[in-house]
Amino acid sequence: MKKTLVLGASPNPARYSYLAVSSLKKHGHEIVALGVKEGKIDGIPIVKGMPELEEIDTITLYINPFRQEEYYDYLLDLKPRRMIFNPGTENYAFMHRAKLEGVEVLAACTLVMLSTGQY
């Protein structure tokens, strides 16, 4: 399985990012949970800041477009194969920039993709 970065990971079980990390784990994916609050999701630590990461295949976003701006360069420097903009995170300027850098861009729901075998 390819490594997935979940941006906007939250220790709150009611948040979709929490459910995504949990579902990715259940499906056997390696996960990096990146958020602003420390905590754990099913034993996976939530890291803060912009840590050095390698071999990120997929980035799935759970932060609004205004908060994404500070992460543009960081995320693109990770050289992901694809980025998933979950509902409410669509950011057409960033999506266009990512496409120009060769990243597959999807406006989709990670949870739906996992549950339907499209991930």
C-alpha positions as a LaTeX table, in Angstrom:
\begin{tabular}{lrrr}
\hline
Residue & $x$ (\AA) & $y$ (\AA) & $z$ (\AA) \\
\hline
Met1 & 0.00 & 0.00 & 0.00 \\
Lys2 & 1.11 & 3.53 & $-0.73$ \\
Lys3 & 1.72 & 6.11 & 2.00 \\
Thr4 & $-1.03$ & 8.71 & 2.50 \\
Leu5 & $-0.72$ & 12.09 & 4.17 \\
Val6 & $-3.97$ & 13.26 & 5.79 \\
Leu7 & $-3.77$ & 17.05 & 6.12 \\
Gly8 & $-6.13$ & 18.41 & 8.75 \\
Ala9 & $-6.18$ & 15.30 & 10.92 \\
Ser10 & $-8.18$ & 15.82 & 14.10 \\
Pro11 & $-8.35$ & 13.80 & 17.34 \\
Asn12 & $-12.11$ & 14.50 & 17.38 \\
Pro13 & $-13.96$ & 11.27 & 16.41 \\
Ala14 & $-16.81$ & 13.33 & 14.93 \\
Arg15 & $-14.54$ & 14.85 & 12.24 \\
Tyr16 & $-14.27$ & 13.38 & 8.77 \\
Ser17 & $-10.48$ & 13.55 & 8.91 \\
Tyr18 & $-10.56$ & 11.26 & 11.96 \\
Leu19 & $-12.82$ & 8.82 & 10.11 \\
Ala20 & $-10.53$ & 8.95 & 7.06 \\
Val21 & $-7.42$ & 8.08 & 9.08 \\
Ser22 & $-9.28$ & 5.25 & 10.79 \\
Ser23 & $-10.63$ & 3.91 & 7.49 \\
Leu24 & $-7.25$ & 4.17 & 5.75 \\
Lys25 & $-5.72$ & 2.18 & 8.60 \\
Lys26 & $-8.44$ & $-0.48$ & 8.35 \\
His27 & $-7.73$ & $-0.77$ & 4.64 \\
Gly28 & $-4.04$ & $-1.36$ & 5.36 \\
His29 & $-2.60$ & 1.96 & 4.18 \\
Glu30 & 0.43 & 3.59 & 5.75 \\
Ile31 & $-0.66$ & 6.98 & 7.10 \\
Val32 & 0.87 & 10.23 & 8.23 \\
Ala33 & $-1.74$ & 12.28 & 10.14 \\
Leu34 & $-0.88$ & 15.97 & 10.08 \\
Gly35 & $-2.92$ & 18.40 & 12.16 \\
Val36 & $-2.84$ & 21.37 & 14.49 \\
Lys37 & $-3.82$ & 19.51 & 17.66 \\
Glu38 & $-1.77$ & 16.70 & 19.15 \\
Gly39 & $-3.44$ & 13.41 & 19.75 \\
Lys40 & $-3.89$ & 9.97 & 18.25 \\
Ile41 & $-6.30$ & 8.32 & 15.88 \\
Asp42 & $-6.48$ & 4.54 & 16.31 \\
Gly43 & $-2.95$ & 4.60 & 17.68 \\
Ile44 & $-1.59$ & 6.81 & 14.88 \\
Pro45 & 0.00 & 9.98 & 16.26 \\
Ile46 & $-1.07$ & 13.33 & 14.86 \\
Val47 & 2.05 & 15.30 & 13.96 \\
Lys48 & 2.22 & 19.08 & 13.73 \\
Gly49 & 4.11 & 21.50 & 11.54 \\
Met50 & 5.72 & 20.53 & 8.26 \\
Pro51 & 7.81 & 17.44 & 8.97 \\
Glu52 & 10.22 & 16.00 & 6.45 \\
Leu53 & 8.46 & 13.12 & 4.76 \\
Glu54 & 9.38 & 10.74 & 1.99 \\
Glu55 & 7.49 & 8.53 & $-0.44$ \\
Ile56 & 4.10 & 10.19 & $-0.03$ \\
Asp57 & 1.84 & 8.73 & $-2.71$ \\
Thr58 & $-1.41$ & 10.50 & $-1.85$ \\
Ile59 & $-2.30$ & 13.66 & 0.03 \\
Thr60 & $-5.91$ & 13.94 & 1.16 \\
Leu61 & $-6.98$ & 17.37 & 2.33 \\
Tyr62 & $-9.33$ & 18.20 & 5.19 \\
Ile63 & $-8.57$ & 21.91 & 5.65 \\
Asn64 & $-10.38$ & 24.80 & 4.01 \\
Pro65 & $-8.86$ & 26.59 & 1.01 \\
Phe66 & $-7.78$ & 29.63 & 3.04 \\
Arg67 & $-5.69$ & 27.48 & 5.41 \\
Gln68 & $-4.19$ & 25.49 & 2.52 \\
Glu69 & $-2.18$ & 28.41 & 1.17 \\
Glu70 & 0.58 & 28.12 & 3.77 \\
Tyr71 & 1.03 & 24.45 & 2.75 \\
Tyr72 & 1.24 & 24.87 & $-1.05$ \\
Asp73 & 5.01 & 24.63 & $-1.41$ \\
Tyr74 & 5.38 & 22.05 & 1.36 \\
Leu75 & 2.82 & 19.70 & $-0.17$ \\
Leu76 & 4.12 & 20.03 & $-3.71$ \\
Asp77 & 7.71 & 19.51 & $-2.52$ \\
Leu78 & 6.59 & 16.09 & $-1.24$ \\
Lys79 & 6.07 & 15.10 & $-4.90$ \\
Pro80 & 2.81 & 13.19 & $-4.35$ \\
Arg81 & 1.31 & 11.14 & $-7.15$ \\
Arg82 & $-2.16$ & 12.48 & $-6.36$ \\
Met83 & $-4.09$ & 14.89 & $-4.16$ \\
Ile84 & $-7.67$ & 14.38 & $-3.04$ \\
Phe85 & $-9.66$ & 17.50 & $-2.29$ \\
Asn86 & $-12.49$ & 16.29 & $-0.06$ \\
Pro87 & $-15.86$ & 18.12 & $-0.07$ \\
Gly88 & $-15.40$ & 21.66 & 1.23 \\
Thr89 & $-11.66$ & 21.74 & 0.51 \\
Glu90 & $-11.86$ & 22.38 & $-3.23$ \\
Asn91 & $-9.33$ & 25.05 & $-4.14$ \\
Tyr92 & $-9.19$ & 25.59 & $-7.87$ \\
Ala93 & $-6.03$ & 27.73 & $-7.84$ \\
Phe94 & $-4.10$ & 25.08 & $-5.88$ \\
Met95 & $-5.66$ & 22.26 & $-7.88$ \\
His96 & $-4.50$ & 23.92 & $-11.10$ \\
Arg97 & $-1.00$ & 24.49 & $-9.74$ \\
Ala98 & $-0.74$ & 20.85 & $-8.61$ \\
Lys99 & $-1.85$ & 19.64 & $-12.06$ \\
Leu100 & 0.82 & 21.81 & $-13.69$ \\
Glu101 & 3.37 & 20.02 & $-11.50$ \\
Gly102 & 2.16 & 16.62 & $-12.70$ \\
Val103 & 0.02 & 15.69 & $-9.70$ \\
Glu104 & $-3.22$ & 13.81 & $-10.31$ \\
Val105 & $-5.93$ & 15.97 & $-8.73$ \\
Leu106 & $-9.30$ & 14.64 & $-7.60$ \\
Ala107 & $-12.28$ & 16.46 & $-6.14$ \\
Ala108 & $-13.60$ & 13.44 & $-4.31$ \\
Cys109 & $-14.33$ & 11.92 & $-0.91$ \\
Thr110 & $-11.65$ & 9.67 & 0.53 \\
Leu111 & $-14.20$ & 7.79 & 2.64 \\
Val112 & $-16.38$ & 7.04 & $-0.38$ \\
Met113 & $-13.35$ & 6.04 & $-2.46$ \\
Leu114 & $-12.25$ & 3.60 & 0.26 \\
Ser115 & $-15.71$ & 2.13 & 0.75 \\
Thr116 & $-16.22$ & 1.57 & $-2.99$ \\
Gly117 & $-12.75$ & 0.18 & $-3.72$ \\
Gln118 & $-11.71$ & 3.20 & $-5.81$ \\
Tyr119 & $-8.89$ & 4.33 & $-3.54$ \\
\hline
\end{tabular}
